[in-house]
Amino acid sequence: MDSIRTEIKKQLLHLDAEMIQVEGQFRDLLSRLPAENRESALNFLQYLILRKTDIQELQHQLHVYGLSSLASCESHTHRQIQVTMERLGVKILHPAVCTMDYGLQKMEERSHRLFGAPRETWPSSVMVTMDASFLEEKNQMEALLKNGMGVARINCAHDDESVWLKMIEKIGEASKKTGLPCKIHIDLAGPKIRTVLLKKGKEEGKAEIKKGDKIWLSERGKGFSSKQVVISPNEPGVVQTLRVGERVFIDDGLILGRVDKVTDKGVALKVERISSKKPMIKAEKGINFPDSELAVPSLTRFDKSCLPFVCKYADTVGFSFVRKPEDLTELRDEMRTYTSSIPPVILKIETQEAVVRLPELLLEGMKEQDFGVMIARGDLAVEIGFERLVEIQEEISWLCEAAHVPVIWATQVLENLHKSGIASRAEITDAGRAAMAECIMINKGDHTLEVLKSLKDIAKRSRALKVKNRLTFRPLKIAERFFERV
């Protein structure tokens, strides 16, 4: 056991030295942040140090020795290592400021400012997506508030400012009537990369295809016959950036094509997989380009036109398809042209690039007092691959907890229940994981009140089991790549 103790001390001392060094390495960056965010940023950088290191064997040794295995140290990384060293007789001269209580307090304060305090019997805040039909249903807003809604989400991709304003006014009336507060979250639409059929199937809004077919991506569709399947991605600058061999997913990944040829008139895709019963390409379906660096701005012209309304009415603003820190800088600068007190931004992580650049995005986000992250699992799953979603959504959660950044768990939470009134077994488990986030977002559906009632019960039960998790830390590529770039 003495040899194990010696080896543990050696590895912990090495990690301790690296974490002390990182403060000097990033001193300039830390000095540019608001004072109240510096300890959070430092803890985040120290967590990245930990997660770029393979400590699985160290964790096993710690566990055998009866010490903390560092499995839940996200919110207070350096201090947890110091406490463990103290148990081994190492004297700590300068204890880290960021303790477990400090991290928990920061997360709670920021979560409450963004999403409001959770209802007394709720462990998480709940964000409900608004539907224009709610305006016609008597007492619907009051019922939503009474059943747990703490944040109302308005999506700029649907309806218009007149409808959005009616929703906000209706929520305000319901809030006043019930005495229950409600935050307003407004999601920017982002680039609308959607299928537009230009030739075959244009009139019907759908075109039949089969595996092995060649289909085309083109902005205008010139130079093609009416019998060819030609799709515009609905955003300029997409087609020109594609390269041979890159994957293209259509309709939430149901159709997989690969770039076979690049020509002056467009890009040819070879259909490699069709996973729907009806082998059709339909109009207005999403397209994802996980291998491509698209020359499409995250903040679109339409988004910019919505900002005066957003700055006037939003408590938080959702930034769709954000990819890099410069995108966030641009959005905040644009909002400052309308108000000096800009609403906090919620970064929607839904692209491969955003995942890779998440450390830089979080550090850029910390330049303002408050911001949050939404794990937008719909497009994200298509971009990174459905098989990887489980690990990536967890990695995003860990990194955000280390930075003391509140998280919204989004997309298809209790989706079957919402649409049909009956929940599947799998989505009950998924909802239990969603309850670990600071806020849960539910989409539109016919059974919103039933979803809220079920979610409340699931969340209470799941939160009671949270302390039973024990994780092992293999190196994170996200952390490794961050230090390679700096």
C-alpha positions as a Python dict, from the first residue, in 0.01 Angstrom:
ca = {
    (1, 'M'): (0, 0, 0),
    (2, 'D'): (294, 233, 63),
    (3, 'S'): (400, 206, -302),
    (4, 'I'): (46, 291, -412),
    (5, 'R'): (42, 588, -174),
    (6, 'T'): (374, 713, -315),
    (7, 'E'): (253, 678, -674),
    (8, 'I'): (-75, 857, -596),
    (9, 'K'): (110, 1148, -432),
    (10, 'K'): (345, 1173, -731),
    (11, 'Q'): (61, 1197, -983),
    (12, 'L'): (-144, 1439, -772),
    (13, 'L'): (159, 1666, -721),
    (14, 'H'): (213, 1670, -1097),
    (15, 'L'): (-151, 1769, -1160),
    (16, 'D'): (-129, 2031, -884),
    (17, 'A'): (180, 2187, -1045),
    (18, 'E'): (12, 2198, -1387),
    (19, 'M'): (-297, 2364, -1242),
    (20, 'I'): (-89, 2628, -1065),
    (21, 'Q'): (98, 2694, -1390),
    (22, 'V'): (-218, 2740, -1598),
    (23, 'E'): (-312, 3053, -1402),
    (24, 'G'): (7, 3224, -1521),
    (25, 'Q'): (-29, 3088, -1874),
    (26, 'F'): (-374, 3246, -1912),
    (27, 'R'): (-325, 3553, -1692),
    (28, 'D'): (-405, 3799, -1974),
    (29, 'L'): (-724, 3616, -2067),
    (30, 'L'): (-841, 3597, -1706),
    (31, 'S'): (-772, 3968, -1650),
    (32, 'R'): (-1012, 4059, -1934),
    (33, 'L'): (-1305, 3883, -1768),
    (34, 'P'): (-1544, 4036, -1513),
    (35, 'A'): (-1406, 3982, -1163),
    (36, 'E'): (-1692, 3753, -1064),
    (37, 'N'): (-1617, 3517, -1355),
    (38, 'R'): (-1241, 3478, -1309),
    (39, 'E'): (-1246, 3197, -1056),
    (40, 'S'): (-1496, 3008, -1271),
    (41, 'A'): (-1275, 3052, -1577),
    (42, 'L'): (-968, 2939, -1383),
    (43, 'N'): (-1152, 2632, -1255),
    (44, 'F'): (-1258, 2556, -1612),
    (45, 'L'): (-900, 2578, -1740),
    (46, 'Q'): (-781, 2356, -1456),
    (47, 'Y'): (-1054, 2104, -1539),
    (48, 'L'): (-928, 2100, -1899),
    (49, 'I'): (-582, 2018, -1763),
    (50, 'L'): (-731, 1725, -1574),
    (51, 'R'): (-933, 1604, -1872),
    (52, 'K'): (-647, 1610, -2121),
    (53, 'T'): (-470, 1364, -1891),
    (54, 'D'): (-540, 992, -1871),
    (55, 'I'): (-611, 943, -1499),
    (56, 'Q'): (-814, 622, -1514),
    (57, 'E'): (-545, 421, -1336),
    (58, 'L'): (-500, 701, -1081),
    (59, 'Q'): (-873, 696, -1015),
    (60, 'H'): (-861, 322, -957),
    (61, 'Q'): (-572, 362, -712),
    (62, 'L'): (-753, 640, -526),
    (63, 'H'): (-1063, 426, -500),
    (64, 'V'): (-865, 127, -369),
    (65, 'Y'): (-697, 355, -113),
    (66, 'G'): (-1035, 483, 7),
    (67, 'L'): (-987, 838, -125),
    (68, 'S'): (-1186, 1061, -359),
    (69, 'S'): (-1151, 931, -715),
    (70, 'L'): (-1203, 1286, -853),
    (71, 'A'): (-1517, 1161, -1028),
    (72, 'S'): (-1735, 1459, -932),
    (73, 'C'): (-1483, 1742, -918),
    (74, 'E'): (-1607, 1950, -1212),
    (75, 'S'): (-1716, 2250, -1007),
    (76, 'H'): (-1402, 2262, -787),
    (77, 'T'): (-1124, 2071, -965),
    (78, 'H'): (-804, 2208, -811),
    (79, 'R'): (-944, 2220, -459),
    (80, 'Q'): (-1057, 1857, -483),
    (81, 'I'): (-703, 1753, -577),
    (82, 'Q'): (-564, 1961, -290),
    (83, 'V'): (-803, 1805, -37),
    (84, 'T'): (-703, 1459, -157),
    (85, 'M'): (-335, 1552, -119),
    (86, 'E'): (-403, 1674, 235),
    (87, 'R'): (-543, 1329, 320),
    (88, 'L'): (-204, 1192, 215),
    (89, 'G'): (-17, 1428, 445),
    (90, 'V'): (77, 1698, 193),
    (91, 'K'): (63, 2049, 339),
    (92, 'I'): (-123, 2294, 111),
    (93, 'L'): (9, 2648, 147),
    (94, 'H'): (-239, 2821, -85),
    (95, 'P'): (-582, 2653, -88),
    (96, 'A'): (-780, 2710, -408),
    (97, 'V'): (-1062, 2964, -375),
    (98, 'C'): (-1300, 2756, -582),
    (99, 'T'): (-1437, 2502, -334),
    (100, 'M'): (-1734, 2275, -390),
    (101, 'D'): (-1965, 2518, -209),
    (102, 'Y'): (-1826, 2808, -414),
    (103, 'G'): (-1895, 2627, -742),
    (104, 'L'): (-2244, 2518, -640),
    (105, 'Q'): (-2332, 2871, -527),
    (106, 'K'): (-2209, 3022, -855),
    (107, 'M'): (-2409, 2775, -1061),
    (108, 'E'): (-2724, 2833, -855),
    (109, 'E'): (-2697, 3212, -872),
    (110, 'R'): (-2643, 3213, -1248),
    (111, 'S'): (-2915, 2959, -1313),
    (112, 'H'): (-3166, 3163, -1113),
    (113, 'R'): (-3075, 3482, -1302),
    (114, 'L'): (-3119, 3309, -1637),
    (115, 'F'): (-3418, 3084, -1576),
    (116, 'G'): (-3568, 3208, -1251),
    (117, 'A'): (-3580, 2999, -935),
    (118, 'P'): (-3729, 2651, -992),
    (119, 'R'): (-4075, 2592, -853),
    (120, 'E'): (-4066, 2473, -492),
    (121, 'T'): (-4131, 2109, -585),
    (122, 'W'): (-3919, 2113, -904),
    (123, 'P'): (-3544, 2034, -908),
    (124, 'S'): (-3495, 2203, -1248),
    (125, 'S'): (-3642, 2499, -1436),
    (126, 'V'): (-3864, 2412, -1732),
    (127, 'M'): (-3873, 2595, -2065),
    (128, 'V'): (-4186, 2546, -2274),
    (129, 'T'): (-4193, 2622, -2647),
    (130, 'M'): (-4480, 2853, -2731),
    (131, 'D'): (-4730, 2774, -3005),
    (132, 'A'): (-4963, 3024, -3171),
    (133, 'S'): (-5252, 2792, -3080),
    (134, 'F'): (-5194, 2876, -2712),
    (135, 'L'): (-5333, 3222, -2786),
    (136, 'E'): (-5673, 3073, -2868),
    (137, 'E'): (-5695, 2838, -2569),
    (138, 'K'): (-5854, 2993, -2263),
    (139, 'N'): (-5644, 2969, -1945),
    (140, 'Q'): (-5370, 2772, -2125),
    (141, 'M'): (-5089, 3002, -2011),
    (142, 'E'): (-5212, 2994, -1651),
    (143, 'A'): (-5223, 2614, -1662),
    (144, 'L'): (-4867, 2598, -1797),
    (145, 'L'): (-4740, 2824, -1521),
    (146, 'K'): (-4922, 2630, -1250),
    (147, 'N'): (-4776, 2304, -1380),
    (148, 'G'): (-4416, 2416, -1377),
    (149, 'M'): (-4333, 2640, -1672),
    (150, 'G'): (-4071, 2893, -1561),
    (151, 'V'): (-3944, 3001, -1903),
    (152, 'A'): (-4148, 3057, -2219),
    (153, 'R'): (-3959, 2998, -2545),
    (154, 'I'): (-4047, 3195, -2858),
    (155, 'N'): (-3887, 3070, -3180),
    (156, 'C'): (-3818, 3341, -3438),
    (157, 'A'): (-3820, 3074, -3710),
    (158, 'H'): (-4200, 3070, -3679),
    (159, 'D'): (-4477, 3333, -3686),
    (160, 'D'): (-4386, 3705, -3674),
    (161, 'E'): (-4339, 3995, -3433),
    (162, 'S'): (-4711, 4058, -3395),
    (163, 'V'): (-4770, 3699, -3281),
    (164, 'W'): (-4460, 3701, -3058),
    (165, 'L'): (-4585, 4016, -2886),
    (166, 'K'): (-4929, 3864, -2827),
    (167, 'M'): (-4760, 3561, -2669),
    (168, 'I'): (-4552, 3781, -2440),
    (169, 'E'): (-4857, 3987, -2339),
    (170, 'K'): (-5058, 3670, -2271),
    (171, 'I'): (-4776, 3526, -2058),
    (172, 'G'): (-4755, 3854, -1866),
    (173, 'E'): (-5129, 3849, -1795),
    (174, 'A'): (-5112, 3486, -1679),
    (175, 'S'): (-4812, 3558, -1460),
    (176, 'K'): (-4989, 3849, -1295),
    (177, 'K'): (-5305, 3645, -1245),
    (178, 'T'): (-5128, 3342, -1092),
    (179, 'G'): (-4850, 3526, -911),
    (180, 'L'): (-4599, 3294, -1081),
    (181, 'P'): (-4304, 3460, -1262),
    (182, 'C'): (-4201, 3355, -1611),
    (183, 'K'): (-3888, 3441, -1809),
    (184, 'I'): (-3905, 3508, -2184),
    (185, 'H'): (-3651, 3325, -2399),
    (186, 'I'): (-3634, 3419, -2768),
    (187, 'D'): (-3451, 3188, -3010),
    (188, 'L'): (-3295, 3343, -3319),
    (189, 'A'): (-3375, 3139, -3631),
    (190, 'G'): (-3018, 3105, -3757),
    (191, 'P'): (-2936, 2998, -4113),
    (192, 'K'): (-3230, 2813, -4270),
    (193, 'I'): (-3049, 2534, -4454),
    (194, 'R'): (-3347, 2349, -4596),
    (195, 'T'): (-3422, 2144, -4906),
    (196, 'V'): (-3571, 2340, -5196),
    (197, 'L'): (-3655, 2118, -5494),
    (198, 'L'): (-3561, 2296, -5816),
    (199, 'K'): (-3636, 2035, -6085),
    (200, 'K'): (-3790, 1688, -6041),
    (201, 'G'): (-4060, 1697, -5772),
    (202, 'K'): (-4072, 2075, -5757),
    (203, 'E'): (-4449, 2094, -5795),
    (204, 'E'): (-4528, 1797, -5571),
    (205, 'G'): (-4281, 1898, -5300),
    (206, 'K'): (-4110, 1559, -5304),
    (207, 'A'): (-3893, 1346, -5532),
    (208, 'E'): (-3843, 971, -5521),
    (209, 'I'): (-3485, 845, -5499),
    (210, 'K'): (-3305, 515, -5443),
    (211, 'K'): (-2970, 403, -5305),
    (212, 'G'): (-2692, 463, -5556),
    (213, 'D'): (-2871, 754, -5728),
    (214, 'K'): (-2692, 1073, -5816),
    (215, 'I'): (-2864, 1389, -5693),
    (216, 'W'): (-2743, 1745, -5722),
    (217, 'L'): (-2694, 2044, -5494),
    (218, 'S'): (-2713, 2376, -5676),
    (219, 'E'): (-2807, 2730, -5581),
    (220, 'R'): (-3009, 2809, -5895),
    (221, 'G'): (-3055, 2478, -6078),
    (222, 'K'): (-2934, 2604, -6417),
    (223, 'G'): (-2806, 2348, -6664),
    (224, 'F'): (-3016, 2055, -6539),
    (225, 'S'): (-3309, 1869, -6697),
    (226, 'S'): (-3652, 1846, -6539),
    (227, 'K'): (-3595, 1473, -6475),
    (228, 'Q'): (-3296, 1530, -6245),
    (229, 'V'): (-3327, 1567, -5867),
    (230, 'V'): (-3172, 1907, -5795),
    (231, 'I'): (-3180, 2065, -5449),
    (232, 'S'): (-3096, 2415, -5335),
    (233, 'P'): (-2976, 2431, -4973),
    (234, 'N'): (-3163, 2764, -4942),
    (235, 'E'): (-2852, 2955, -4824),
    (236, 'P'): (-2593, 3118, -5053),
    (237, 'G'): (-2233, 3008, -5011),
    (238, 'V'): (-2301, 2648, -4910),
    (239, 'V'): (-2250, 2467, -5240),
    (240, 'Q'): (-1919, 2636, -5320),
    (241, 'T'): (-1757, 2513, -4997),
    (242, 'L'): (-1825, 2141, -5048),
    (243, 'R'): (-1542, 1899, -5135),
    (244, 'V'): (-1533, 1546, -5276),
    (245, 'G'): (-1582, 1280, -5008),
    (246, 'E'): (-1771, 1500, -4761),
    (247, 'R'): (-2096, 1368, -4615),
    (248, 'V'): (-2433, 1536, -4657),
    (249, 'F'): (-2729, 1436, -4436),
    (250, 'I'): (-3086, 1518, -4538),
    (251, 'D'): (-3406, 1507, -4331),
    (252, 'D'): (-3257, 1455, -3982),
    (253, 'G'): (-3007, 1204, -4118),
    (254, 'L'): (-3261, 974, -4284),
    (255, 'I'): (-3079, 1018, -4615),
    (256, 'L'): (-2701, 1007, -4643),
    (257, 'G'): (-2525, 1133, -4953),
    (258, 'R'): (-2157, 1185, -5022),
    (259, 'V'): (-2003, 1444, -5250),
    (260, 'D'): (-1902, 1257, -5565),
    (261, 'K'): (-1817, 1542, -5800),
    (262, 'V'): (-1781, 1921, -5790),
    (263, 'T'): (-1867, 2112, -6109),
    (264, 'D'): (-1939, 2470, -6213),
    (265, 'K'): (-2315, 2409, -6216),
    (266, 'G'): (-2333, 2228, -5882),
    (267, 'V'): (-2222, 1941, -5662),
    (268, 'A'): (-2316, 1579, -5734),
    (269, 'L'): (-2408, 1359, -5438),
    (270, 'K'): (-2419, 981, -5444),
    (271, 'V'): (-2697, 845, -5223),
    (272, 'E'): (-2538, 593, -4984),
    (273, 'R'): (-2824, 528, -4741),
    (274, 'I'): (-3201, 581, -4714),
    (275, 'S'): (-3346, 502, -4372),
    (276, 'S'): (-3712, 589, -4426),
    (277, 'K'): (-3991, 361, -4548),
    (278, 'K'): (-4072, 602, -4828),
    (279, 'P'): (-3754, 684, -5025),
    (280, 'M'): (-3835, 1046, -5084),
    (281, 'I'): (-3655, 1376, -5065),
    (282, 'K'): (-3911, 1626, -4943),
    (283, 'A'): (-3913, 2004, -4954),
    (284, 'E'): (-3833, 2204, -4639),
    (285, 'K'): (-3629, 1930, -4472),
    (286, 'G'): (-3303, 2006, -4293),
    (287, 'I'): (-2960, 1946, -4447),
    (288, 'N'): (-2644, 1892, -4243),
    (289, 'F'): (-2283, 1914, -4358),
    (290, 'P'): (-2076, 1769, -4069),
    (291, 'D'): (-1749, 1745, -4268),
    (292, 'S'): (-1766, 2087, -4434),
    (293, 'E'): (-1656, 2435, -4330),
    (294, 'L'): (-1956, 2632, -4451),
    (295, 'A'): (-1921, 2992, -4561),
    (296, 'V'): (-2255, 3076, -4400),
    (297, 'P'): (-2281, 3333, -4119),
    (298, 'S'): (-2426, 3209, -3791),
    (299, 'L'): (-2597, 3547, -3746),
    (300, 'T'): (-2815, 3597, -4053),
    (301, 'R'): (-2977, 3908, -4196),
    (302, 'F'): (-3313, 3793, -4063),
    (303, 'D'): (-3163, 3738, -3717),
    (304, 'K'): (-3030, 4094, -3719),
    (305, 'S'): (-3373, 4228, -3816),
    (306, 'C'): (-3518, 4054, -3507),
    (307, 'L'): (-3269, 4206, -3263),
    (308, 'P'): (-3463, 4528, -3182),
    (309, 'F'): (-3758, 4313, -3069),
    (310, 'V'): (-3529, 4067, -2889),
    (311, 'C'): (-3346, 4341, -2699),
    (312, 'K'): (-3676, 4495, -2590),
    (313, 'Y'): (-3856, 4183, -2469),
    (314, 'A'): (-3615, 3891, -2414),
    (315, 'D'): (-3475, 3785, -2078),
    (316, 'T'): (-3242, 3551, -2267),
    (317, 'V'): (-3164, 3506, -2639),
    (318, 'G'): (-3084, 3175, -2805),
    (319, 'F'): (-2802, 3183, -3060),
    (320, 'S'): (-2870, 2913, -3319),
    (321, 'F'): (-2584, 2738, -3504),
    (322, 'V'): (-2310, 2933, -3324),
    (323, 'R'): (-1976, 2787, -3433),
    (324, 'K'): (-1688, 3001, -3304),
    (325, 'P'): (-1615, 3277, -3048),
    (326, 'E'): (-1626, 3549, -3315),
    (327, 'D'): (-1992, 3463, -3377),
    (328, 'L'): (-2078, 3542, -3016),
    (329, 'T'): (-1878, 3866, -3028),
    (330, 'E'): (-2071, 3972, -3339),
    (331, 'L'): (-2411, 3902, -3181),
    (332, 'R'): (-2329, 4095, -2865),
    (333, 'D'): (-2191, 4390, -3064),
    (334, 'E'): (-2506, 4398, -3279),
    (335, 'M'): (-2731, 4397, -2972),
    (336, 'R'): (-2533, 4683, -2817),
    (337, 'T'): (-2645, 4905, -3104),
    (338, 'Y'): (-2996, 4883, -2952),
    (339, 'T'): (-2929, 4869, -2578),
    (340, 'S'): (-2640, 4892, -2337),
    (341, 'S'): (-2799, 4622, -2120),
    (342, 'I'): (-2806, 4328, -2357),
    (343, 'P'): (-2990, 4006, -2269),
    (344, 'P'): (-2773, 3706, -2175),
    (345, 'V'): (-2698, 3475, -2467),
    (346, 'I'): (-2774, 3103, -2466),
    (347, 'L'): (-2528, 2924, -2695),
    (348, 'K'): (-2706, 2647, -2887),
    (349, 'I'): (-2450, 2371, -2938),
    (350, 'E'): (-2570, 2189, -3247),
    (351, 'T'): (-2273, 2164, -3487),
    (352, 'Q'): (-1952, 1963, -3495),
    (353, 'E'): (-1748, 2284, -3501),
    (354, 'A'): (-1923, 2420, -3191),
    (355, 'V'): (-1836, 2101, -3002),
    (356, 'V'): (-1470, 2122, -3102),
    (357, 'R'): (-1455, 2493, -3017),
    (358, 'L'): (-1661, 2468, -2698),
    (359, 'P'): (-1374, 2570, -2462),
    (360, 'E'): (-1316, 2891, -2660),
    (361, 'L'): (-1691, 2957, -2678),
    (362, 'L'): (-1726, 2922, -2301),
    (363, 'L'): (-1431, 3152, -2233),
    (364, 'E'): (-1573, 3410, -2475),
    (365, 'G'): (-1912, 3376, -2306),
    (366, 'M'): (-1756, 3462, -1971),
    (367, 'K'): (-1679, 3814, -2092),
    (368, 'E'): (-2035, 3897, -1983),
    (369, 'Q'): (-2174, 3831, -1635),
    (370, 'D'): (-2423, 3566, -1746),
    (371, 'F'): (-2474, 3328, -2035),
    (372, 'G'): (-2585, 2969, -2079),
    (373, 'V'): (-2558, 2667, -2307),
    (374, 'M'): (-2832, 2468, -2475),
    (375, 'I'): (-2750, 2112, -2577),
    (376, 'A'): (-2959, 2115, -2897),
    (377, 'R'): (-2957, 1742, -2958),
    (378, 'G'): (-3153, 1737, -3285),
    (379, 'D'): (-2902, 1879, -3532),
    (380, 'L'): (-2616, 1787, -3299),
    (381, 'A'): (-2695, 1414, -3329),
    (382, 'V'): (-2695, 1438, -3708),
    (383, 'E'): (-2371, 1638, -3712),
    (384, 'I'): (-2166, 1414, -3481),
    (385, 'G'): (-2343, 1082, -3542),
    (386, 'F'): (-2629, 940, -3334),
    (387, 'E'): (-2396, 682, -3177),
    (388, 'R'): (-2178, 957, -3029),
    (389, 'L'): (-2459, 1167, -2886),
    (390, 'V'): (-2454, 1000, -2544),
    (391, 'E'): (-2086, 1075, -2482),
    (392, 'I'): (-2089, 1423, -2638),
    (393, 'Q'): (-2393, 1547, -2445),
    (394, 'E'): (-2222, 1432, -2125),
    (395, 'E'): (-1893, 1599, -2219),
    (396, 'I'): (-2074, 1927, -2285),
    (397, 'S'): (-2245, 1898, -1946),
    (398, 'W'): (-1915, 1833, -1765),
    (399, 'L'): (-1738, 2123, -1932),
    (400, 'C'): (-2024, 2361, -1854),
    (401, 'E'): (-2034, 2251, -1491),
    (402, 'A'): (-1659, 2315, -1465),
    (403, 'A'): (-1716, 2666, -1600),
    (404, 'H'): (-2021, 2713, -1372),
    (405, 'V'): (-2236, 2771, -1682),
    (406, 'P'): (-2605, 2667, -1660),
    (407, 'V'): (-2723, 2413, -1918),
    (408, 'I'): (-3055, 2365, -2098),
    (409, 'W'): (-3125, 2006, -2201),
    (410, 'A'): (-3323, 2026, -2525),
    (411, 'T'): (-3484, 1835, -2813),
    (412, 'Q'): (-3737, 1552, -2799),
    (413, 'V'): (-3771, 1535, -2421),
    (414, 'L'): (-4077, 1308, -2372),
    (415, 'E'): (-4154, 1359, -2742),
    (416, 'N'): (-4383, 1056, -2782),
    (417, 'L'): (-4582, 1156, -2477),
    (418, 'H'): (-4606, 1509, -2613),
    (419, 'K'): (-4740, 1397, -2952),
    (420, 'S'): (-4942, 1087, -2870),
    (421, 'G'): (-5015, 1103, -2498),
    (422, 'I'): (-4814, 785, -2427),
    (423, 'A'): (-4445, 784, -2327),
    (424, 'S'): (-4197, 523, -2447),
    (425, 'R'): (-3973, 344, -2196),
    (426, 'A'): (-3658, 486, -2355),
    (427, 'E'): (-3772, 846, -2331),
    (428, 'I'): (-3854, 808, -1961),
    (429, 'T'): (-3486, 721, -1906),
    (430, 'D'): (-3381, 1013, -2124),
    (431, 'A'): (-3604, 1249, -1925),
    (432, 'G'): (-3436, 1128, -1608),
    (433, 'R'): (-3100, 1237, -1747),
    (434, 'A'): (-3250, 1567, -1862),
    (435, 'A'): (-3343, 1643, -1500),
    (436, 'M'): (-2973, 1673, -1412),
    (437, 'A'): (-2954, 1995, -1617),
    (438, 'E'): (-3039, 2337, -1475),
    (439, 'C'): (-3324, 2375, -1727),
    (440, 'I'): (-3523, 2134, -1943),
    (441, 'M'): (-3674, 2246, -2273),
    (442, 'I'): (-3984, 2081, -2418),
    (443, 'N'): (-4107, 2135, -2773),
    (444, 'K'): (-4455, 2195, -2905),
    (445, 'G'): (-4716, 1918, -2891),
    (446, 'D'): (-5075, 1831, -2810),
    (447, 'H'): (-5008, 1707, -2455),
    (448, 'T'): (-4792, 1978, -2299),
    (449, 'L'): (-4962, 1967, -1959),
    (450, 'E'): (-4924, 1587, -1938),
    (451, 'V'): (-4554, 1625, -2022),
    (452, 'L'): (-4505, 1879, -1743),
    (453, 'K'): (-4677, 1656, -1488),
    (454, 'S'): (-4473, 1349, -1586),
    (455, 'L'): (-4151, 1545, -1603),
    (456, 'K'): (-4200, 1675, -1250),
    (457, 'D'): (-4228, 1323, -1108),
    (458, 'I'): (-3935, 1188, -1314),
    (459, 'A'): (-3714, 1482, -1224),
    (460, 'K'): (-3772, 1446, -850),
    (461, 'R'): (-3688, 1074, -858),
    (462, 'S'): (-3383, 1115, -1082),
    (463, 'R'): (-3228, 1396, -879),
    (464, 'A'): (-3248, 1176, -568),
    (465, 'L'): (-3016, 924, -741),
    (466, 'K'): (-2758, 1167, -873),
    (467, 'V'): (-2502, 1109, -598),
    (468, 'K'): (-2468, 744, -699),
    (469, 'N'): (-2277, 823, -1020),
    (470, 'R'): (-1910, 724, -1031),
    (471, 'L'): (-1720, 820, -1346),
    (472, 'T'): (-1379, 738, -1486),
    (473, 'F'): (-1191, 1006, -1675),
    (474, 'R'): (-1039, 902, -2003),
    (475, 'P'): (-876, 1195, -2186),
    (476, 'L'): (-1119, 1428, -2365),
    (477, 'K'): (-1028, 1520, -2722),
    (478, 'I'): (-1199, 1857, -2667),
    (479, 'A'): (-949, 1937, -2388),
    (480, 'E'): (-649, 1804, -2580),
    (481, 'R'): (-733, 2010, -2890),
    (482, 'F'): (-785, 2325, -2687),
    (483, 'F'): (-429, 2319, -2551),
    (484, 'E'): (-297, 2236, -2898),
    (485, 'R'): (-461, 2554, -3032),
    (486, 'V'): (-344, 2795, -2759),
}
